[in-house]
Amino acid sequence: MSTVIASVPRGSRPRVGFLGLGWIGRHRMRALLASESVEVAAIADVCRENAAAAGAMVPGALQVATLDQLLELDLDGVVIATPSACHAAQAIRALDRGLAVFCQKPLAISAAETAQVVSAARRANRSLSVDFSYRFTDGMRKIHDLVRSGELGEIFAADLFFHNAYGPDKAWFYDPELSGGGCLMDLGSHLVDLALWLFDFPEVCNVSSALFAKGVQLHRAPGAVEDFAVVSYRLASGQLVRVACSWNLPAGRDAVIEASVYGTAGGACFKNVEGSFYDFAAERFHGTAREALAAPPDDWGGRAAVAWAEQLTRGGGFDPAADRLVDVAQALETAYQQSRECARPGKAA
């Protein structure tokens, strides 16, 4: 039987620890500090520079070196922003100690590991969220409402792109043992999550994928991770979803980020503005006419973390929506598997 988690007493705030304080970890910490939704009680990072930068933001926080030390403290939750291969084990350990978890994507580097983390959250009756932050942009929220309300008619197709003209600047991203994959895991995870979320997480019926590393098909580049990926998903609810993502693509701008949906009564598009990683606009389409839905500025980056913190304030019990994390992980894993299957002898390479 699940343990009942009492709400945090009125006037107090959940005590949270941070594990991993690179750029993304510090950005999420800054958002939580600005929201005043939690008390940042402790920080941990093996990199002294990261720890010092974070410590300057929260002088009152206890600085420790390891997860073991974090788990010995009186905390309500932990924010994890470490290399991808560490996420699953670290999240499970925190959940088993009764802490809620907010984790960078991917939650794990396989669908089986993701399911294990979700099971740990359910067993502990603790909140588990992953930083799929694009759901929280103003533009995607409005497109989600249009899709789910039926105002665009029957949606039959969606195209989602994330092309980053730069590659990650950390070596672990290029090690498949530490990253679990390349641009599809790094950027495509956001796209797959958005697509499944838009359509209320239907079953994925069919997958076709092509992955490349420096222009060479991935199966011909041992030890490499993909820097270009194209995946097509056929959903049980009838939509064809096409996902494309890349690192270091000569795209003529810093980034191309876009999510478009097409229905029998209209369409809609969410896209970055002038190559920005942070500024987005959204439009609704009526034939050849268009209608503005959202425009910059929109301070969206930390909203997923703040939403998790608000769950903590309400008690931080298990949210069944965490089961959907397994659906995203399985869709990604199937894309990798399908790419390898097509490379087998007797099949098209």
N, C-alpha and C positions, 0 to 999 in steps of 0.2 A: 504494500500500500504506500502511496506517495506521502511524503511528509508535508504537512501544511506549513507554508512559509508566512510568517506574520509580516505585515507592512512595517516599514521603517517608521519609528515614532515621529509624530508631528514635530517639526522644528529641528529635526536632525537630518543628516544627509548620509547616503551610503558611502562607506569607505572603500576606495578603489586603489588597486595597485597597477602599475604599468610594467610590462615585460617587453623590452625592445623599444628603444627611443631614438631611432633614426628619424628621418624627415617625417614619414607618415605617422609614426608614433607620437612625435611632438605635436604635429598638427591636430591629431585627434584629442590629445591632452589639452591643447589650447582651446578647442571647441567646448570640451567639457568644463573647463575652468570658466569660460565665458558664460556658459549656461547656468552656472552655480547649482548644477543638479547633483554633483557628487563632491566629496572631499578626496582629493588626490593625496593619499596617505603615504604611499611608498613607490619608489621607482627602482628598476633594475635593468642594467645593461652592461655587458662585458666590455663595451667600448667606453673608455674613460671620457672621450670627447662628447659622445652622445649623452652620457650620464651628467656631465657638467652642464651641458646646454639645457637639459631638462631640469636639473636642480636649480638653475638660475630662474626658471619660470615658477617653481614652487619651492621656495627656500625652506618651508616647514616640513616638507616630505622627507621621510626616512630614505636614505640611499643604501641599497643593498646590492649584492653582486649576482645573485642567482634566484631561480624560481624556488628552490628549497627554502631560502630565507624569506621570500615573499609569503610562502604558504604557512610559515610559522607565525605570521602577524594576524592581527584581528581585522580581517578584511571581509567585505561583502561581495566583491567581484574583482576580476582582473581583466585588463586589456592586453591582448597579445599582438605584437607586431615584430615578430622574429622571422628568420628564413622559413620558407613554406614547409620544408620537411619536418620542422620542429613542432608545427602547430598542433597536430593531432595528439601527440603524447603530452604536450604541455597542457592542452585544454582538458584532456581526460584527468590528469593529475589535479588540476584546479577544481574541476567539477567534483571529483571524488572527495575533495576536502571541503565541499559545500560552498564553493564560490561560483557565482555566475560568471559567464565568459563572453567577452566581445573580442572577436578575432579578425585579423586581416584575412583576405582571401588568398589562396584557397584554404578552407578549413583543414583539408587533408589532401594528400596527393593520390588518393584512390577512392573509389566509391565505398569500398569495404571499410576503410579507415574512417571515412566521413560518417558512415552508419554507426561505427563504434562510438564516436564522439557524441552523436545524437542520443544513442542509448545511454551513455553516461549521464547526459543532461536529464534525460527522463528519469533515470534511476535516482539521481540526486534531487530531482524536482527543482532544478535551477535553470535560470534563463540562459539561453545560448543564441548569440546573434553573430552574423558575419557581415563585414563592412562592404556590402553591395550598395555603394553610396549613390549610384546614378538613379536608383529608384526614388531617391529623395529630392531630386531636382524638380523645380516647379514645372518645367516643360514635360518631363516624363509622367509626373503625377496627372497632369491634365490630359495627356494622351491616354493614359491608363483609364481615366474616367470615361473618355469618349469610347474606347474599345468596349469596356464593360457595360456601358449604358446601352449599347447597340446603335448609337447615333451614326456610326460609320457603316451600318449595315453588317452583312456577314464578312468578316475579315478573312481573306483567302491567302494573303502573302505578307511577309515582313522581311525587310533587309536591314541588317545591322553591321556597322563597320567600326573598327578602331585601329587606325594606322598611326603609329607613333614614329615620327621621323628620327627619333633617337632610341638607342637601346638602353636597357637598364645599366646603371653604373656600378653595380655590385657583382663580383665574380660568381657568387652562388646562383644567380639567375641562370647562368649558362651551364651549370652542373645538373644533369637530370636527377641525380640522387638527392640533391638538395632542393630543387625547384619543382620536380614532378613533371616538368614540361616547359616549353618556351612561351611564345606569344599567345598561344591558345589558352594556356593555363593562366597567364598573367593578365591578358586583356580580354580574351575570349570568354573567360568566366563571367565577366560583367555582362557581356552581350547575351550569353545563354541564359543567365539569370533574368535579364530584362525580358527576353522573349517568352520564357515560360511564365514569368509573373504576369505579363500582359494578358495571357490567355488562361490564367488560373491553373497552371501546372498540369496540362493534359499529358497523357502518355506519349512518349516519343516512339513512333512506329518504324521509322526508316531513317538511316543516317548514311550520308556519302561525304567523304572528306579527302582533302589533298593537303599535305604538309611538306614544307620545304625548309632547308637550311642553306642559306647563301646560294639559292638558286638550284640546289640539288635536292631531289626527293629525299625525305628524312630517312627512309629505310636504307638509303645508300650513303648515309653520313653517320657512321657509328660514333656514339658518345656525344653527338651534338643534340641541341634542342632546336625546334623549329623557329624560324623568324618570319615565316609567312604561312598563313593557314586559311583555307576556305572550307566551310562545312555547310551542308544542306540537311535540314531536319524536316521530316514530314510528321506532323502532329496528329494525334487521334481526333482532335477537334477540327481537322480539315485544313489547317494552314500549312503552307510551305514557308519555312524560315531559312534564310540564307545569312550566314555569319562569315565575315572576313576580318582578319586582323594581322598586324605585322609589327616588327621592329625594324628601324632603319630603312623604311621604304622611301624612295625618292618621290615623295608626294607633293613637292612644291610648297610645302608649308610645314609647320611644326607637328600638326596632328590633323587627322580627319576622323571625326567621331560623329556617328549618325545612326539614328534608328527611325525607319519609315515603316508605316503600315498602310495597307491598301484594302479597302472594303467595297462592297457593292453600292454603298451610298456616300463614298468619299474616302479621303485619306488624310494622313497626318505625318509630320516629320519633325524630329528632334535633331538638332545638329549644332556643332561648335561654330563659333563666330570667328572668322578670319584666322583659323588655325589654332585658336586658343585651347588650352587644356581645361580651362575653368569657366569660360563664358559660353552660354548656350541660349539658343532661341528655339522656339517651337511654333509650327504653323499647322493650320487645318486646311485641307484642299477640297475645293468644290469644282470638279472638272479642271479648267485652266485657271480658275480664280483661287486666291489664297487669303487666309485670315490669320492674323497674329494671335498666338495663344500665350506665349511667354517670351521674355527678353531679359538680358542682363540689366542690372546686377542681380545676382541670386547667390546668397551665401549658403551653399548646399553641402559643402565638403564634410562637415561634422554632424550632419543631422542624423545619420544612422547611429552614431555613437550616443547622441543625446537621447534618441528614442529608446535605446537599450538602457540608459541610465534612468529614464522615466519608468521603465519596467521594474528596475531595482527598487525605486522609491515605492512602487505599489506592491512590493513583496518579492519580486524576482523569481517567481515560480516558473516551471517549465511551460513554454509556449509551443503547442503542437505545430506551429508554422515552421519550427526547426526541421521537421521531417522533409520539407521541401529542399533543404540543403543537399539531401541525398539525391534528389532528382537532378539537380544541377550537376553534381559530381558524376552521376551515371551518364548523363548526356555528354559530358566532356570525355569521360573514359571511353565511351563507345566510339567517339570520333577518332581517338588515338588508335583503338583496336581496328577500326574499319580501314584506316590508312595502312596499317601493317598487313591486314588481310589482302588488300589489293596488290601488295607487293609479293605475295607468294608465287612460286613457280606455277605457270599455267594460267595465271590471272594477269590482267592488264597492269603494267607498271606505270 
